[in-house]
Every structure is written in C-alpha cells, then in structure tokens.
C-alpha cells in the first residue's frame, strides 16, 4: 500500500467527505443523507476544496479535506479514528501535504473543528501548528413566536442595506473590543471578509441582518439566516 499522500480526485470527494464526517464511537462513514445535508448547508460558503489521503479510497488510513470558504478562511475536516485504529504518522503526512498545497491559496487562516473522543487526532493537529481556541456548544429551541418580551422603547433596529454596509462593518468591529469570543482571531481579516463569511452561512436575506440602536447610537448586531426548517443565529454581538 502506498504510504505517500495522494490528492483526492473530484469524483471521490463525497466518499472522502463521508469519512471526514464519521462520528464516534464506531467512526463508520457517514451515510449519504448526512453528506448531502452537509453539502446543502455549505453550498453558499464553499468556493473550492483540496483533499489528501493515504490508503484506499474506501478505507483510508488518513484523510484531511480543506474547504476554502468565502471570507478567506479554510475549514479543515480530518478523518478521526479511535485510538486503536489511528495512524498518527499517516495523519501527520496528509496534514503536511494539505497545508503545503494551501500555502498557494489566498486565505487568511485555517481552522479545524474536532469532536469529542479524538485526542490522538488533536495532538497531530496541534503539532501542525494549530492552537486550541475554544470549545463549541450548539444550542437550539422552538422558534415559534413570541420568543421573548419586546425590547424597551429606546431600542431600535435597522436592517442591512448596501448603503449601510460600512455601518455594519463598524458595529461588528466594535463588538470585538475586549471580546472573549476567540480574541486570537481579532484583526486577522478585514471587516469586509468577516461580513462576507457571515453572509455565506446560508441564503442571504438582508431583512435578517439587524443593527441595534440604543438612544440612536449603535449598540449591537444580530445576523441570522434561514435554512428553511432551521433558523440560525450566525452572529450576535453587543458593543
């Protein structure tokens, strides 16, 4: 078996993605419906992709996919394995090949999201120069109205328009001041790139982007997207 990283051809992308989306405890390839759902959720964000693997296409010993996203960021999806099946040397090799290829791409930073139970994989990712930033928790609730009590009268909302783009950029930037939400990333990108990334989180509807005013002064932003059956809060920040 060839132990050198091989670039994944386009016709094998969905198969590779099924391995990258495998979850504990058995790490079996994700079913077609899960892959289709991931691709549907990412269709507005992904510009292109690069992937490398070692081993066979159906059972790679190591795999890493880099998704180049709008806003000049890269999301890396590695294939995690239980400790007994994890090949650290092969995974290190595919990460090196992928990062070398990505060096030729116009992006600002790369991020890698790992699930629980992937400590050996996390060590390889960190050895490739990645620093642990934070833990993520995804929360959901029933979206039927009313959600909460209406805000007091001194608050007002402005919806996004191209003419207000600079106001939204300034407001989002102001929410970053003294933030505890991944402060390591503050200043890595232009605000135009930041808003481009948020815009690509789903179908962009300007009416779902709002600038909060308190006594006529910017006080925060609420950026949402509607995925059809799911309504997502993409970003919320208070100045």
C-alpha positions as CSV (number, residue, x, y, z in Angstrom):
1,X,0.0,0.0,0.0
2,X,1.3,3.5,-0.9
3,X,2.1,5.4,2.3
4,X,2.6,8.7,0.5
5,X,-0.3,11.3,0.5
6,X,-2.3,11.3,-2.7
7,X,-4.6,14.1,-3.8
8,X,-8.2,13.1,-3.8
9,X,-9.8,13.4,-7.3
10,X,-13.1,15.3,-7.7
11,X,-15.1,12.1,-8.4
12,X,-14.1,10.8,-4.9
13,X,-15.0,14.0,-3.0
14,X,-18.3,12.8,-1.5
15,X,-16.8,9.5,-0.5
16,X,-13.9,11.3,1.2
17,X,-16.4,13.6,2.9
18,X,-18.3,10.6,4.3
19,X,-15.1,9.5,6.1
20,X,-14.4,13.1,7.4
21,X,-17.9,13.3,8.8
22,X,-17.7,9.9,10.6
23,X,-18.5,10.2,14.3
24,X,-17.7,8.3,17.4
25,X,-17.9,5.7,18.7
26,X,-17.5,3.5,15.7
27,X,-16.3,6.1,13.1
28,X,-18.2,4.4,10.3
29,X,-18.5,6.6,7.1
30,X,-21.4,9.0,7.3
31,X,-24.5,7.9,5.3
32,X,-25.4,9.6,2.1
33,X,-28.1,11.7,3.7
34,X,-25.6,13.2,6.2
35,X,-23.2,14.1,3.4
36,X,-26.0,15.6,1.3
37,X,-27.1,17.6,4.3
38,X,-23.6,18.9,4.9
39,X,-23.1,19.9,1.3
40,X,-26.5,21.7,1.3
41,X,-25.6,23.7,4.4
42,X,-22.2,24.6,3.0
43,X,-23.2,25.4,-0.6
44,X,-23.2,29.2,-0.1
45,X,-19.8,29.2,1.7
46,X,-17.5,26.8,-0.1
47,X,-15.6,28.1,-3.0
48,X,-13.4,25.1,-3.6
49,X,-11.7,22.2,-1.8
50,X,-8.5,20.3,-1.6
51,X,-8.1,16.8,0.0
52,X,-5.3,14.3,0.6
53,X,-5.5,10.7,1.8
54,X,-3.2,7.7,2.4
55,X,-4.6,4.3,1.8
56,X,-7.5,3.1,-0.2
57,X,-10.4,5.3,-1.3
58,X,-12.9,3.2,0.6
59,X,-10.8,2.8,3.8
60,X,-8.2,5.5,4.1
61,X,-5.7,5.2,6.9
62,X,-5.5,9.0,7.0
63,X,-7.5,11.8,5.3
64,X,-7.8,15.6,5.5
65,X,-10.1,17.9,3.5
66,X,-9.6,21.6,3.2
67,X,-12.7,23.6,2.3
68,X,-11.8,27.1,1.0
69,X,-14.6,29.4,2.2
70,X,-15.8,32.9,1.4
71,X,-14.2,35.4,3.7
72,X,-10.7,34.0,3.0
73,X,-10.8,31.2,5.6
74,X,-10.2,27.4,5.3
75,X,-12.1,24.8,7.2
76,X,-10.1,21.6,7.6
77,X,-12.0,18.3,8.1
78,X,-9.8,15.4,9.1
79,X,-10.9,11.8,9.4
80,X,-10.7,10.9,13.1
81,X,-10.2,7.4,14.2
82,X,-10.5,5.6,17.6
83,X,-7.1,5.2,19.3
84,X,-6.7,1.6,18.3
85,X,-7.0,2.4,14.6
86,X,-5.5,5.9,14.5
87,X,-2.3,6.2,12.4
88,X,-0.5,9.3,13.7
89,X,2.3,9.2,11.1
90,X,-0.1,8.9,8.2
91,X,-2.3,11.7,9.5
92,X,0.7,13.9,10.0
93,X,1.8,13.3,6.4
94,X,-1.7,14.2,4.9
95,X,-1.9,17.3,7.0
96,X,1.6,18.3,5.8
97,X,0.6,17.7,2.2
98,X,-2.7,19.6,2.6
99,X,-1.1,22.6,4.3
100,X,1.7,22.8,1.7
101,X,-0.9,22.9,-1.0
102,X,-3.0,25.5,0.9
103,X,0.1,27.8,1.1
104,X,-0.6,28.6,-2.6
105,X,-4.2,29.7,-1.9
106,X,-5.4,33.2,-0.9
107,X,-6.7,32.7,2.6
108,X,-6.1,34.4,6.0
109,X,-6.3,31.5,8.4
110,X,-7.4,27.8,8.7
111,X,-9.4,26.3,11.4
112,X,-10.1,22.7,12.4
113,X,-13.2,21.6,14.4
114,X,-12.7,18.3,16.3
115,X,-15.4,16.3,18.0
116,X,-15.0,14.7,21.4
117,X,-13.0,11.5,21.7
118,X,-10.4,12.5,19.1
119,X,-7.4,13.3,21.4
120,X,-4.8,11.5,19.3
121,X,-6.0,13.5,16.3
122,X,-6.0,16.7,18.3
123,X,-2.3,16.1,19.1
124,X,-1.5,15.7,15.4
125,X,-3.4,18.9,14.5
126,X,-1.6,20.9,17.3
127,X,1.8,19.5,16.1
128,X,0.9,21.0,12.7
129,X,0.9,24.5,14.2
130,X,-2.8,24.8,15.3
131,X,-3.6,26.3,18.7
132,X,-6.7,25.3,20.6
133,X,-9.0,28.3,20.7
134,X,-12.3,27.3,22.4
135,X,-14.9,24.7,22.8
136,X,-18.2,24.9,20.8
137,X,-21.7,24.2,22.1
138,X,-24.6,24.2,19.6
139,X,-28.0,25.1,21.2
140,X,-31.5,25.1,19.7
141,X,-35.0,25.9,20.7
142,X,-38.5,26.1,19.3
143,X,-38.7,29.1,17.0
144,X,-42.4,29.8,17.3
145,X,-43.3,33.4,18.3
146,X,-43.2,35.1,20.7
147,X,-39.6,34.3,21.6
148,X,-39.1,36.9,24.4
149,X,-40.7,40.1,25.6
150,X,-40.4,43.1,23.1
151,X,-37.4,45.4,23.8
152,X,-37.9,48.8,25.6
153,X,-38.8,51.8,23.5
154,X,-35.4,53.4,23.5
155,X,-34.1,50.5,21.3
156,X,-34.5,50.5,17.5
157,X,-33.4,48.1,14.7
158,X,-32.0,48.9,11.3
159,X,-32.0,46.2,8.6
160,X,-29.0,45.7,6.4
161,X,-28.8,47.5,3.0
162,X,-25.7,48.0,0.8
163,X,-25.8,51.7,1.8
164,X,-25.4,50.7,5.5
165,X,-22.6,48.2,4.8
166,X,-19.9,50.4,6.4
167,X,-22.2,50.9,9.5
168,X,-22.5,47.2,9.9
169,X,-18.7,46.7,9.5
170,X,-18.1,49.4,12.1
171,X,-20.6,47.9,14.5
172,X,-19.3,44.3,14.2
173,X,-15.7,45.6,14.7
174,X,-16.9,47.5,17.9
175,X,-18.3,44.2,19.3
176,X,-14.8,42.7,19.1
177,X,-13.3,45.2,21.6
178,X,-12.3,43.3,24.7
179,X,-14.1,40.2,23.4
180,X,-13.7,36.8,25.0
181,X,-15.1,35.1,21.8
182,X,-11.9,33.8,20.2
183,X,-9.9,37.0,20.7
184,X,-6.9,35.4,18.9
185,X,-8.8,35.9,15.6
186,X,-9.5,39.6,16.1
187,X,-7.7,41.6,13.4
188,X,-6.9,38.6,11.2
189,X,-9.3,39.6,8.5
190,X,-10.8,42.8,7.1
191,X,-14.3,43.5,8.1
192,X,-15.4,43.1,4.5
193,X,-14.1,39.5,4.7
194,X,-15.8,39.0,8.1
195,X,-19.2,40.0,6.7
196,X,-18.6,38.0,3.5
197,X,-18.1,34.9,5.7
198,X,-21.3,35.6,7.8
199,X,-23.2,36.3,4.6
200,X,-22.3,32.9,3.2
201,X,-23.6,31.0,6.2
202,X,-26.8,30.3,4.3
203,X,-29.2,32.0,1.9
204,X,-28.5,35.7,2.4
205,X,-31.6,37.7,3.4
206,X,-30.8,41.4,4.2
207,X,-34.0,41.6,6.3
208,X,-32.4,39.0,8.7
209,X,-29.4,41.2,9.4
210,X,-30.1,43.9,12.0
211,X,-28.1,46.8,13.6
212,X,-29.3,47.6,17.1
213,X,-29.6,51.3,18.1
214,X,-29.8,52.5,21.7
215,X,-30.7,56.1,22.0
216,X,-29.8,56.4,18.3
217,X,-26.3,55.0,18.8
218,X,-25.1,51.6,17.6
219,X,-25.3,49.1,20.4
220,X,-25.0,45.7,18.8
221,X,-25.7,43.5,15.8
222,X,-27.8,40.4,15.1
223,X,-27.0,38.4,11.9
224,X,-29.3,35.5,11.1
225,X,-30.0,33.2,8.2
226,X,-33.0,31.0,7.3
227,X,-32.2,27.4,6.1
228,X,-35.8,26.6,5.6
229,X,-36.6,24.3,8.5
230,X,-33.9,25.8,10.6
231,X,-33.3,29.5,11.6
232,X,-29.7,30.1,12.6
233,X,-28.2,32.9,14.6
234,X,-25.0,33.4,12.7
235,X,-23.5,36.1,14.9
236,X,-24.7,38.2,17.8
237,X,-22.5,40.9,19.4
238,X,-23.0,43.7,21.8
239,X,-21.0,46.9,21.9
